[in-house]
Each structure stands twice: as structure tokens, then as C-alpha cells.
């Protein structure tokens, strides 16, 4: 029988881990913390100020270090946000490298910052890092800095694991999961839905163009991450058929997605995973999207149809066929492939191996 573990869960410091979530990374971290706690593990979440008080949150010291006037005038001085984040992770890892690290059976890093990897050799507990993105120069440098990087790596998809393979030979794939008790199978409806951060790389304007070509109304939902992009490329497309529902909490978003005929997923880059895909499948809402990144891993022939990248016309042509897919089969795909239980099983098994 597995024993209860003390887990330090390191989050991204950029946004609080609370609803409505700033993005998929924050939603993933929140869900993982709750799932592990529900299994009897003691989880301390190191996260930005303002995170969900229902979690055992230790606030990352996200504040500006006291810099001299000479340092501030240095032409190479990064912006304030970069310095605040750097300072927060530096203090955290120094603490974990001292007595703080002895309190945990495992430290699980879900941030995108290089310091939890670079400073892992100083931590007595095993350190796990989940690779949520394609390779970045900062993380590649941190991995290569020691003669032997002691970090155990996981990846959110086969696609992401393959992208990192030249440097990380054996990342265990543990896909992000969604709570299928919250994201319930809906009855569908007449409208299409698009959800996610409203930024250029997510391509909501392409979803709006495809929906209009196919003659279907579309509901957009999510935080506006780039106001200039929203005003220039999205707002001009809004009318009585293409509407913006706002930045919704999970329950409201689940109702919106569950009431849609299909979900449009239009990445303009190679998505490392795509949590919105898993959320749609859990609602029984079939996915019509661009075949980029990990989407082809999550969606199978019973749960969605994929068009060539950036081909709005091809996407529009697939919409009607997508809406006719069996919603029960779509839901079954989520239960078997990308549930919260499956994700928690994967991480718990890994933690137990390392703690042993």
C-alpha cells in the first residue's frame, strides 16, 4: 500500500493559482494540488500571492530585490517583472537547499523558470520537473550546467518528450488531466465554442473566420492576454453570431463547452499539450482543430477531426462532420486518456519510486 508523502509543488510565479485561471498551466497546477491532497498526501504549493486559500499555499516572495542605483542603471538590467520572478525562485531554492528541503519526500517543479533546475543539485529531496513547453535556451542551459543533472523529468505529451529528447533522453510522459466529475458530458447545442488565452498564438480570430465560413455561431471565452491583438484582430469580428463570453470560472466554462456542438482549437504554434482539448472531450464536445503539436495525440477519429495547420477553409469544411460525432464516445475518450485520476496515478507512482 502506498504511503502518504510530503510534496513541495512549485508553481509558476507569474499568476496566482486560482479561478478564473490565467491559463492552462495554472489550471493544471491547481488540479494536481487538489488531486494529490484528496489522495491523502500533504502538499505545500509554492505559488504567487493571491493563490487559492483552500490550498496549503506558501507564497513565493515575488517582490523586487533592493538594487543599487548603479545596478539599476546598467544597460543590461532586465525588466522589473523578470527580476522579481528571478529573485523569488532564487530565495525559494536557497531555502530548499538548506533545512527546508528535508521536510519533503519530493519537490515537483511545474514552473517555467530555470533556477529550480539549475539549483536542484543543492536540494536533498528528489526533484521532478514537468516539461510544459518546447525547449527554451534558459532551461537547456540549466540542464547542461552540472556534469550530471539530478532532476527527473516528465513531459505532458509524446510530442513534447520528443522535442526535448536530444537533451532529456528519458522524460516520462504523464499527460495533463481534467476533472471529469466537473467537466461533465453536456447535451450540445447550436453554437460552437473556442476557449483559451486570447493571444495571437492561440488563433481565436481563425476560429471566428472558420465558424463564419461554416455558418455556425461561435462563443469565445478566456482571458485577454494581448489587448492590442484582441482590439485589432478579434473585436472587429464580433457580432450577434460571433460573441465574447468573457473570462469564465471552470463551472461556467464547463456549461458553455458542454452546450456546444463542437469546440474549435486553432493553435498557430505547436501546442505542447492543449488542456482545452481535454476539457472539451470530457464535456462530450467533439473537437475540430488544426493538426499541430500534441493535438493528434489527444484527439482520435471518434472524438474529433483535424485540418492542416492554419488552413481556415479546410477547418470550416470539417465542422459539420465534427458536430455529428457521438458525444458518448467523445466522453469515453477523455475518461480513458486524459482524466485527472490518470494524471494523479502517474505522478503518485513516480513520487513513490523516487521516495523509496
C-alpha positions as CSV (number, residue, x, y, z in Angstrom):
1,X,0.0,0.0,0.0
2,X,1.4,3.4,-0.9
3,X,2.3,5.7,2.0
4,X,1.4,9.4,2.4
5,X,4.0,11.7,1.0
6,X,5.1,15.3,1.8
7,X,5.2,17.1,-1.6
8,X,6.5,20.5,-2.4
9,X,4.7,21.7,-5.5
10,X,6.4,24.6,-7.2
11,X,4.1,26.7,-9.4
12,X,4.7,29.4,-11.9
13,X,5.1,32.8,-10.1
14,X,3.6,34.8,-13.0
15,X,-0.1,34.4,-12.0
16,X,-1.9,33.3,-8.8
17,X,-3.2,29.7,-8.8
18,X,-6.9,30.5,-8.5
19,X,-10.0,30.7,-10.6
20,X,-10.6,32.0,-13.1
21,X,-7.3,30.6,-14.2
22,X,-4.9,32.8,-16.2
23,X,-4.1,29.8,-18.4
24,X,-3.7,26.0,-18.7
25,X,-0.5,25.9,-16.6
26,X,-2.3,27.5,-13.6
27,X,-5.4,25.2,-14.1
28,X,-3.1,22.1,-14.2
29,X,-1.2,23.1,-11.1
30,X,-4.4,23.8,-9.1
31,X,-6.0,20.4,-10.2
32,X,-2.8,18.5,-9.4
33,X,-2.6,20.0,-5.9
34,X,-6.2,19.1,-5.2
35,X,-5.9,15.6,-6.6
36,X,-2.8,14.8,-4.6
37,X,-4.4,16.2,-1.4
38,X,-7.5,14.2,-2.0
39,X,-5.3,11.0,-2.0
40,X,-4.0,11.8,1.4
41,X,-0.7,13.4,0.6
42,X,0.5,16.6,2.3
43,X,1.0,19.2,-0.5
44,X,2.6,22.6,0.0
45,X,2.1,24.8,-3.0
46,X,4.7,27.4,-3.6
47,X,2.8,29.9,-5.7
48,X,2.2,33.6,-6.4
49,X,0.5,35.8,-3.8
50,X,-3.3,35.7,-4.1
51,X,-3.5,32.0,-4.9
52,X,-6.4,29.8,-3.7
53,X,-6.5,29.9,0.1
54,X,-8.2,26.5,0.1
55,X,-4.8,25.1,-0.8
56,X,-1.8,24.9,1.5
57,X,-0.1,27.8,-0.2
58,X,3.4,29.1,0.7
59,X,3.6,32.4,-1.1
60,X,6.6,32.9,-3.3
61,X,8.4,36.1,-2.3
62,X,7.5,37.8,-5.6
63,X,8.9,41.2,-4.9
64,X,11.6,43.4,-6.3
65,X,15.1,43.0,-4.8
66,X,16.7,46.1,-3.4
67,X,19.1,47.2,-6.2
68,X,21.6,50.0,-6.1
69,X,21.3,52.9,-8.4
70,X,24.4,51.6,-10.2
71,X,22.8,48.2,-10.8
72,X,19.5,49.8,-12.0
73,X,21.4,52.0,-14.5
74,X,23.2,49.0,-16.0
75,X,22.3,48.8,-19.7
76,X,21.9,45.0,-19.3
77,X,19.3,45.4,-16.5
78,X,16.3,43.1,-17.2
79,X,12.8,44.5,-16.7
80,X,11.3,44.5,-13.2
81,X,9.0,41.5,-13.8
82,X,12.0,39.4,-14.8
83,X,13.9,40.4,-11.7
84,X,11.0,39.8,-9.4
85,X,10.5,36.3,-10.7
86,X,14.2,35.5,-10.6
87,X,14.5,36.8,-7.0
88,X,11.5,34.7,-5.9
89,X,12.9,31.4,-7.3
90,X,16.4,32.2,-6.1
91,X,15.1,32.6,-2.5
92,X,13.0,29.5,-2.7
93,X,15.7,27.2,-4.0
94,X,18.2,28.6,-1.4
95,X,15.7,27.7,1.3
96,X,15.0,24.2,-0.1
97,X,18.8,23.7,-0.3
98,X,19.1,24.3,3.4
99,X,16.9,22.7,6.1
100,X,13.7,23.4,4.1
101,X,14.4,20.6,1.6
102,X,14.4,18.0,4.4
103,X,10.7,18.5,5.0
104,X,9.7,16.9,1.7
105,X,9.8,13.5,0.1
106,X,9.8,15.1,-3.3
107,X,9.9,18.5,-4.9
108,X,7.8,18.8,-8.0
109,X,8.6,21.9,-10.2
110,X,5.8,23.0,-12.5
111,X,7.3,26.4,-13.2
112,X,8.9,27.5,-16.5
113,X,11.9,29.1,-14.7
114,X,15.5,27.8,-15.0
115,X,16.5,28.2,-11.3
116,X,14.6,25.2,-9.9
117,X,16.5,23.0,-12.4
118,X,19.9,24.8,-12.1
119,X,19.8,24.7,-8.3
120,X,18.4,21.2,-7.9
121,X,21.8,19.6,-7.0
122,X,21.6,21.6,-3.7
123,X,18.3,20.1,-2.7
124,X,18.4,16.9,-0.6
125,X,14.9,15.7,-1.8
126,X,14.4,14.2,-5.2
127,X,13.4,17.0,-7.7
128,X,10.9,16.4,-10.5
129,X,10.4,18.9,-13.3
130,X,7.5,18.7,-15.7
131,X,8.3,19.9,-19.2
132,X,5.3,22.0,-20.3
133,X,6.8,23.8,-23.2
134,X,9.1,23.2,-26.2
135,X,12.9,23.6,-25.4
136,X,14.0,27.1,-24.3
137,X,17.5,28.4,-24.0
138,X,17.3,29.1,-20.3
139,X,16.1,25.5,-19.4
140,X,18.6,23.9,-21.8
141,X,21.4,25.8,-20.1
142,X,20.2,24.8,-16.6
143,X,20.1,21.1,-17.6
144,X,23.6,21.2,-19.1
145,X,25.2,23.2,-16.3
146,X,26.1,20.3,-13.9
147,X,28.1,17.3,-15.1
148,X,25.0,15.2,-14.2
149,X,21.6,16.9,-13.9
150,X,19.9,15.1,-10.9
151,X,16.4,16.2,-12.0
152,X,13.8,13.6,-13.0
153,X,11.8,14.9,-16.0
154,X,8.3,14.3,-17.1
155,X,6.6,15.6,-20.3
156,X,3.0,16.5,-20.9
157,X,2.9,14.7,-24.2
158,X,4.8,12.4,-26.6
159,X,5.3,15.5,-28.8
160,X,6.9,17.4,-26.0
161,X,9.1,14.5,-24.9
162,X,10.3,14.1,-28.5
163,X,11.2,17.8,-28.7
164,X,13.3,17.5,-25.6
165,X,14.9,14.1,-26.4
166,X,18.2,15.4,-27.7
167,X,18.9,16.7,-24.2
168,X,16.5,14.8,-22.0
169,X,16.7,11.2,-23.1
170,X,14.0,9.7,-20.9
171,X,11.3,12.0,-19.9
172,X,8.3,10.0,-18.6
173,X,5.1,11.1,-20.4
174,X,2.3,12.0,-17.9
175,X,-0.4,13.9,-19.7
176,X,-2.3,16.7,-18.1
177,X,-5.7,15.6,-16.8
178,X,-9.1,17.2,-16.2
179,X,-11.6,16.5,-13.5
180,X,-14.3,14.5,-15.3
181,X,-16.7,15.0,-12.4
182,X,-16.6,18.7,-13.0
183,X,-16.3,18.7,-16.8
184,X,-19.4,16.6,-17.4
185,X,-20.9,15.4,-20.6
186,X,-23.3,18.1,-21.9
187,X,-26.1,17.9,-24.3
188,X,-24.6,20.0,-27.0
189,X,-26.4,22.8,-28.8
190,X,-26.3,25.0,-31.9
191,X,-23.2,27.1,-31.2
192,X,-19.5,26.3,-31.5
193,X,-17.1,27.2,-28.7
194,X,-13.5,28.4,-28.6
195,X,-11.7,28.7,-25.2
196,X,-8.3,29.7,-24.0
197,X,-6.0,32.7,-23.6
198,X,-6.8,35.3,-26.3
199,X,-3.3,35.8,-27.7
200,X,-2.0,35.5,-31.3
201,X,-0.5,32.1,-30.9
202,X,-3.9,30.6,-30.0
203,X,-5.6,31.9,-33.1
204,X,-9.1,32.8,-31.9
205,X,-9.6,35.0,-35.0
206,X,-9.1,32.0,-37.2
207,X,-11.8,30.1,-35.2
208,X,-14.1,33.1,-35.8
209,X,-13.3,33.0,-39.6
210,X,-13.9,29.3,-39.8
211,X,-17.2,29.4,-37.9
212,X,-18.5,32.2,-40.2
213,X,-17.5,30.2,-43.3
214,X,-19.3,27.2,-41.9
215,X,-22.4,29.2,-41.0
216,X,-22.3,28.4,-37.2
217,X,-22.5,30.9,-34.3
218,X,-19.4,30.9,-32.1
219,X,-18.8,31.7,-28.4
220,X,-15.3,32.8,-27.5
221,X,-14.2,32.6,-23.8
222,X,-11.0,33.2,-22.0
223,X,-8.7,35.9,-20.5
224,X,-7.5,38.6,-22.9
225,X,-3.7,38.2,-22.8
226,X,-2.9,40.6,-25.5
227,X,-5.3,43.6,-25.6
228,X,-3.8,45.0,-28.8
229,X,-4.3,41.7,-30.6
230,X,-7.9,41.5,-29.3
231,X,-8.8,45.0,-30.4
232,X,-7.2,44.6,-33.8
233,X,-8.0,41.0,-34.9
234,X,-10.8,39.7,-32.7
235,X,-13.1,42.6,-31.7
236,X,-13.8,43.6,-35.4
237,X,-15.1,40.0,-36.0
238,X,-17.6,40.2,-33.1
239,X,-21.3,40.5,-33.9
240,X,-24.6,38.7,-33.0
241,X,-23.2,35.4,-34.2
242,X,-19.6,35.7,-33.0
243,X,-19.6,36.7,-29.3
244,X,-17.2,37.0,-26.5
245,X,-18.4,35.4,-23.2
246,X,-15.6,36.8,-21.0
247,X,-13.1,35.1,-18.7
248,X,-15.1,32.4,-17.0
249,X,-14.6,30.2,-14.0
250,X,-14.5,26.5,-14.5
251,X,-18.1,25.7,-13.8
252,X,-19.5,28.4,-16.1
253,X,-16.9,27.4,-18.8
254,X,-17.9,23.7,-18.4
255,X,-21.5,24.6,-19.0
256,X,-20.6,26.7,-22.1
257,X,-18.4,24.0,-23.6
258,X,-20.9,21.2,-22.7
259,X,-23.6,23.1,-24.5
260,X,-21.6,23.5,-27.7
261,X,-22.0,21.4,-30.9
262,X,-18.2,21.3,-31.3
263,X,-15.1,23.0,-29.9
264,X,-12.7,24.8,-32.3
265,X,-9.0,24.6,-31.4
266,X,-6.8,26.8,-33.6
267,X,-3.2,26.9,-32.4
268,X,-0.8,28.9,-34.6
269,X,2.1,27.1,-32.9
270,X,2.9,23.5,-31.9
271,X,0.9,23.1,-28.7
272,X,2.8,21.0,-26.2
273,X,-0.5,19.6,-24.9
274,X,-3.7,21.6,-25.1
275,X,-5.8,21.4,-21.9
276,X,-8.8,23.0,-23.6
277,X,-8.9,19.9,-25.8
278,X,-9.1,17.6,-22.8
279,X,-11.8,19.8,-21.3
280,X,-13.9,19.7,-24.4
281,X,-13.7,15.9,-24.7
282,X,-14.7,15.5,-21.0
283,X,-17.8,17.5,-21.8
284,X,-18.6,15.1,-24.7
285,X,-17.9,18.0,-27.1
286,X,-16.1,16.9,-30.2
287,X,-13.0,18.9,-31.3
288,X,-12.4,20.4,-34.7
289,X,-8.9,21.9,-34.9
290,X,-5.5,22.3,-36.6
291,X,-3.3,19.3,-36.6
292,X,-0.4,20.9,-34.7
293,X,1.7,19.8,-31.7
294,X,0.1,17.2,-29.4
295,X,-3.5,17.6,-30.7
296,X,-3.2,14.5,-32.8
297,X,-2.3,12.5,-29.6
298,X,-5.3,13.6,-27.7
299,X,-8.0,13.5,-30.4
300,X,-8.8,10.3,-32.1
301,X,-11.1,9.5,-35.0
302,X,-14.1,9.1,-32.6
303,X,-13.6,12.4,-30.8
304,X,-12.6,14.9,-33.4
305,X,-11.3,15.9,-36.8
306,X,-8.2,17.8,-37.6
307,X,-7.3,20.1,-40.5
308,X,-3.9,21.1,-41.8
309,X,-2.3,23.9,-39.8
310,X,-3.6,27.4,-40.5
311,X,-6.0,26.2,-43.2
312,X,-9.2,28.0,-42.2
313,X,-11.1,26.7,-45.3
314,X,-10.3,23.1,-44.5
315,X,-11.2,23.6,-40.9
316,X,-14.6,25.1,-41.9
317,X,-15.3,22.2,-44.1
318,X,-14.8,19.7,-41.2
319,X,-17.1,21.5,-38.7
320,X,-20.4,19.9,-39.8
321,X,-18.9,16.4,-39.7
322,X,-17.4,17.1,-36.3
323,X,-20.7,18.1,-34.8
324,X,-22.2,14.7,-35.8
325,X,-19.7,12.6,-33.8
326,X,-21.1,10.6,-30.9
327,X,-20.8,12.6,-27.7
328,X,-20.7,9.5,-25.6
329,X,-17.6,8.2,-27.5
330,X,-16.0,11.6,-27.1
331,X,-16.6,11.5,-23.3
332,X,-15.2,8.0,-23.2
333,X,-12.0,9.2,-24.8
334,X,-11.5,11.7,-22.0
335,X,-12.2,9.2,-19.3
336,X,-9.6,6.7,-20.7
337,X,-6.9,9.1,-21.9
338,X,-6.9,12.4,-20.1
339,X,-8.6,12.2,-16.8
340,X,-7.5,13.7,-13.5
341,X,-7.2,10.3,-12.0
342,X,-4.9,9.0,-14.7
343,X,-2.6,12.0,-14.2
344,X,-2.6,11.7,-10.4
345,X,-1.9,8.0,-10.8
346,X,1.1,8.7,-13.0
347,X,2.6,11.3,-10.7
348,X,1.9,9.4,-7.5
349,X,3.6,6.3,-8.9
350,X,6.7,8.4,-9.8
351,X,6.9,10.1,-6.4
352,X,6.7,6.7,-4.7
353,X,9.6,5.4,-6.8
354,X,11.8,8.4,-6.0
355,X,10.9,8.5,-2.3
356,X,11.8,4.8,-2.0
